[in-house]
Amino acid sequence: MNVPNIPSSLAAFQFPLRLEYLTYWQAALIFLALAAPIVLLGMRSLNGLGPVRKWVAIGIRCAVLLLFIMIIGGVRWTRTNTNLEVIVLRDISESTAQVRQFPGETLQASLDEQLRKLSDPKNGKPLQDRMGVISFHSGALIDEMPK
């Protein structure tokens, strides 16, 4: 069976509204149970209005009912952030001169090479993710802003 290719941005989409105290099915059933009498009674009692005004009044009443059900259900707006921002803290004090086992010629060159590998998209870093570097000894210095 062939499965269509769905872009990753659509596959990861999540509806931002969440109900804390009710499930969506419960909220829908409550809405349908309470909206049916509003529509039926509105169709009969609002006959004096024109057809457009009657349906606008019924629609507004149903919208208010939906708002009440969402409030009772504990509606929450959630935002999922998929981008990552990493800040590397780099110790450049004199105590790092005591480090002896590192893969490159010098500790500085080893750290630079490791940071280059981590920030390279060829090594699996997503393009939207950002990385910055802050070095410190007696004070902090921003070496590289996240980009």
Backbone hydrogen bonds in HBPLUS format (Angstrom, degrees):
<---DONOR---> <-ACCEPTOR-->    atom                        ^
c    i                          cat <-CA-CA->   ^        H-A-AA   ^      H-
h    n   atom  resd res      DA  || num        DHA   H-A  angle D-A-AA Bond
n    s   type  num  typ     dist DA aas  dist angle  dist       angle   num
A0010-LEU N   A0007-PRO O   2.97 MM   3  5.46 130.7  2.22 110.1 122.3     1
A0011-ALA N   A0007-PRO O   2.98 MM   4  6.27 159.2  2.02 154.8 161.7     2
A0012-ALA N   A0008-SER O   3.08 MM   4  6.02 144.9  2.21 139.4 146.2     3
A0013-PHE N   A0010-LEU O   3.15 MM   3  5.12 160.4  2.19 102.3 108.0     4
A0078-THR N   A0016-PRO O   2.75 MM  62  5.07 172.2  1.76 154.2 154.8     5
A0018-ARG N   A0076-ARG O   2.79 MM  58  5.09 154.9  1.85 149.4 157.7     6
A0076-ARG N   A0018-ARG O   2.67 MM  58  5.09 145.1  1.79 151.2 161.7     7
A0020-GLU N   A0073-GLY O   2.96 MM  53  6.06 111.7  2.44 134.8 152.8     8
A0020-GLU N   A0074-GLY O   2.98 MM  54  4.77 149.0  2.08 109.4 119.3     9
A0021-TYR N   A0073-GLY O   2.76 MM  52  4.87 173.5  1.77 142.4 143.1    10
A0027-ALA N   A0023-THR O   3.06 MM   4  6.30 164.8  2.08 152.0 156.0    11
A0028-ALA N   A0024-TYR O   2.87 MM   4  6.05 155.8  1.93 147.1 154.0    12
A0029-LEU N   A0025-TRP O   2.94 MM   4  6.13 159.5  1.98 150.1 155.3    13
A0030-ILE N   A0026-GLN O   2.95 MM   4  6.16 163.6  1.98 152.1 156.6    14
A0031-PHE N   A0027-ALA O   2.91 MM   4  6.05 158.1  1.95 145.2 151.9    15
A0032-LEU N   A0028-ALA O   2.88 MM   4  6.10 164.0  1.91 150.1 154.3    16
A0033-ALA N   A0029-LEU O   2.90 MM   4  6.02 160.2  1.94 148.7 154.5    17
A0034-LEU N   A0030-ILE O   2.97 MM   4  6.12 152.8  2.04 147.6 154.4    18
A0035-ALA N   A0031-PHE O   2.71 MM   4  5.68 144.7  1.83 149.6 160.0    19
A0036-ALA N   A0032-LEU O   3.15 MM   4  5.97 151.9  2.23 141.1 145.3    20
A0039-VAL N   A0035-ALA O   2.91 MM   4  6.14 159.5  1.95 158.1 162.6    21
A0040-LEU N   A0036-ALA O   2.91 MM   4  6.11 174.0  1.92 159.4 161.3    22
A0041-LEU N   A0037-PRO O   2.81 MM   4  5.71 166.2  1.83 146.4 151.2    23
A0042-GLY N   A0038-ILE O   2.92 MM   4  5.71 145.0  2.04 132.0 142.8    24
A0043-MET N   A0039-VAL O   2.88 MM   4  6.03 147.4  1.99 146.7 154.4    25
A0044-ARG N   A0040-LEU O   3.34 MM   4  6.62 149.2  2.44 141.6 148.5    26
A0045-SER N   A0041-LEU O   2.80 MM   4  5.89 171.1  1.81 156.5 159.6    27
A0046-LEU N   A0042-GLY O   3.07 MM   4  5.47 145.3  2.19 133.5 139.5    28
A0049-LEU N   A0046-LEU O   3.12 MM   3  5.68 155.9  2.18 113.4 120.2    29
A0054-LYS N   A0050-GLY O   2.92 MM   4  6.03 156.7  1.98 155.4 162.5    30
A0055-TRP N   A0051-PRO O   3.16 MM   4  6.31 164.3  2.19 143.9 147.0    31
A0056-VAL N   A0052-VAL O   2.94 MM   4  6.12 149.5  2.03 148.0 157.3    32
A0057-ALA N   A0053-ARG O   2.96 MM   4  6.09 157.1  2.01 145.2 150.8    33
A0058-ILE N   A0054-LYS O   2.99 MM   4  6.28 158.4  2.04 147.2 153.3    34
A0059-GLY N   A0055-TRP O   2.86 MM   4  5.91 157.1  1.91 140.0 146.9    35
A0060-ILE N   A0056-VAL O   2.92 MM   4  6.12 154.8  1.98 147.8 153.9    36
A0061-ARG N   A0057-ALA O   3.03 MM   4  6.24 158.3  2.08 146.0 151.9    37
A0062-CYS N   A0058-ILE O   2.93 MM   4  6.22 156.0  1.99 149.1 155.9    38
A0063-ALA N   A0059-GLY O   2.88 MM   4  6.08 148.9  1.98 143.0 152.1    39
A0064-VAL N   A0060-ILE O   2.94 MM   4  6.21 153.3  2.02 148.6 155.0    40
A0065-LEU N   A0061-ARG O   2.97 MM   4  6.23 156.4  2.03 145.4 152.2    41
A0066-LEU N   A0062-CYS O   2.85 MM   4  6.10 158.2  1.90 147.4 153.3    42
A0067-LEU N   A0063-ALA O   2.94 MM   4  6.17 152.6  2.01 143.1 150.6    43
A0068-PHE N   A0064-VAL O   2.96 MM   4  6.27 156.6  2.01 150.2 155.9    44
A0069-ILE N   A0065-LEU O   2.96 MM   4  6.26 160.0  2.00 153.5 158.9    45
A0070-MET N   A0066-LEU O   2.93 MM   4  6.15 153.5  2.01 146.9 154.3    46
A0071-ILE N   A0067-LEU O   2.95 MM   4  6.21 152.0  2.03 146.5 154.2    47
A0072-ILE N   A0068-PHE O   2.89 MM   4  6.13 164.3  1.91 153.3 157.4    48
A0073-GLY N   A0069-ILE O   2.83 MM   4  5.91 148.9  1.93 141.8 151.0    49
A0075-VAL N   A0070-MET O   3.05 MM   5  5.41 145.8  2.17 153.0 158.2    50
A0074-GLY N   A0071-ILE O   3.16 MM   3  5.21 154.6  2.23 100.7 108.5    51
A0130-ARG N   A0084-LEU O   2.84 MM  46  6.36 157.3  1.89 157.3 164.5    52
A0086-VAL N   A0130-ARG O   2.89 MM  44  6.31 161.6  1.93 152.0 155.0    53
A0132-GLY N   A0086-VAL O   2.84 MM  46  6.33 153.7  1.91 157.2 165.9    54
A0088-VAL N   A0132-GLY O   2.81 MM  44  6.10 173.5  1.82 151.6 151.3    55
A0134-ILE N   A0088-VAL O   2.79 MM  46  6.05 168.8  1.80 173.2 172.4    56
A0090-ARG N   A0134-ILE O   2.76 MM  44  6.03 160.9  1.80 152.5 156.6    57
A0136-PHE N   A0090-ARG O   2.87 MM  46  6.25 149.1  1.96 161.3 163.1    58
A0092-ILE N   A0136-PHE O   2.93 MM  44  5.84 175.0  1.93 153.9 155.6    59
A0096-THR N   A0093-SER O   3.25 MM   3  6.03 164.5  2.27 117.9 121.9    60
A0097-ALA N   A0094-GLU O   3.10 MM   3  5.71 164.4  2.12 116.4 121.4    61
A0098-GLN N   A0095-SER O   3.27 MM   3  5.88 167.0  2.29 113.3 117.2    62
A0099-VAL N   A0096-THR O   3.18 MM   3  5.51 164.5  2.21 108.8 113.7    63
A0110-SER N   A0106-THR O   2.97 MM   4  6.17 155.1  2.04 146.1 153.2    64
A0111-LEU N   A0107-LEU O   2.90 MM   4  6.14 161.4  1.94 153.6 158.0    65
A0112-ASP N   A0108-GLN O   2.93 MM   4  6.13 161.1  1.97 149.9 155.6    66
A0113-GLU N   A0109-ALA O   2.97 MM   4  6.08 159.6  2.01 145.7 151.1    67
A0114-GLN N   A0110-SER O   2.97 MM   4  6.16 157.8  2.02 145.9 152.2    68
A0115-LEU N   A0111-LEU O   2.93 MM   4  6.14 162.0  1.96 152.5 156.9    69
A0116-ARG N   A0112-ASP O   2.94 MM   4  6.12 151.6  2.02 144.9 153.1    70
A0117-LYS N   A0113-GLU O   2.97 MM   4  6.23 156.3  2.02 148.0 153.9    71
A0118-LEU N   A0114-GLN O   2.97 MM   4  6.22 158.9  2.02 148.6 154.4    72
A0119-SER N   A0115-LEU O   3.02 MM   4  6.14 147.9  2.13 143.8 151.4    73
A0120-ASP N   A0117-LYS O   3.35 MM   3  5.30 158.9  2.40 100.7 106.9    74
A0123-ASN N   A0120-ASP O   3.07 MM   3  5.71 157.0  2.12 117.7 124.0    75
A0124-GLY N   A0121-PRO O   3.21 MM   3  5.44 154.1  2.28 114.4 113.2    76
A0129-ASP N   A0126-PRO O   3.21 MM   3  5.57 145.4  2.34 107.6 116.8    77
A0133-VAL N   A0144-GLU O   2.85 MM  11  4.93 152.8  1.92 132.3 140.9    78
A0143-ASP N   A0133-VAL O   2.93 MM  10  5.39 136.3  2.12 136.7 148.7    79
A0144-GLU N   A0133-VAL O   3.12 MM  11  4.93 164.7  2.14 139.1 138.2    80
A0135-SER N   A0141-LEU O   2.86 MM   6  5.27 146.8  1.97 158.4 162.1    81
A0141-LEU N   A0135-SER O   2.71 MM   6  5.27 159.3  1.75 165.4 168.4    82
A0137-HIS N   A0139-GLY O   3.20 MM   2  5.36 151.2  2.29 131.9 139.1    83
